[in-house]
């Protein structure tokens, strides 16, 4: 099992600290550094900035949003970043959610699976430097009856195959991800539930494509906090968990709430959502069960973190992406270093 880090969103006043965390992860031998986007900072700009100031670590988008860019533009960006970083770029894609897709980008959040499949096919075709033509339900290239013609990407990526990941939560999306991608970006992963909530669906998709799990990167993001008081550390993540389970999406369409239900928290997930959508964010945070936080994070001293890492490795995780938590840069760096120490203690390094 390899280690990665996730810097999350940029522009929250910690940009210099985030760069320092990325540079320390590079020095410690972490495998990949991911950056996110929603409706603030964009991932490619952040990744270019980080890559220019690191030496070895891969940089990856977790995610570049599908409604934000035409697929050919995504192929151009991926090829450019791969060239500039000398083969250190990983392309992570996702459909975002209905509120962002329709509210921010003006793109209907309909048929996300079919849209993702077509998008990936076009991106892969463009990055292969074939002349780009495509006929699908959502995209037709070139447009018929006009002056457009099939065009070939002029930038040469460093590699013939840029690793492509998809952020997936629901069973159908996970199955399709196994079928068409090189890796899956997961969130709120509990080691004891990983087979039922994710891997069984990914494996079905691999089998549909005539493939095995060999070489497929199972890549969950897991917050890590170092300290002795596990309960206090868990409380740090109550607002974060309540935001996703309670307020990320609509009442009818919240993928994270549905995931919590599949992990056995049906009643609790409903209560968190009811309170969050009613404006009681503190009540929603208080309603998050400690066990939900503890099973989807790495909390405590190094030995306890090592036990958690071993459980993830045994469950089938191939790249464990850490989000090192702390109120200061020193605390985040200490958490980052604890990650490598725990890997060694767990016998995984």
Secondary structure, DSSP 8 states (H G I E B T S, - for coil): -EEEEE---S-SS-HHHHHHHHHHHHHHT-SEEEE--SSSS-HHHHHHHHHHT-SS-EEEES-EEGGGS-HHHHHHHHHHHHHHTTS-EEEEEE---HHHHHHTS------HHHHHHHHHHHHHHHHTT----EE-SS-EES-TTSS-------S--SSSS--EEEE--SHHHHHHHHHH-SEEEEES--GGGHIIIIIHHHHHHHHHTT--STT-EEEEEEEEEESS-HHHHHHHTHHHHHIIIIISS-SS--HHHHHHHHTT-HHHHHHHHHHHHTT-HHHHHHHS-HHHHHHTEEEESHHHHHHHHHHHHHHT-SEEEEEE--SSHHHHHHHHHHHHHHHHHTT--
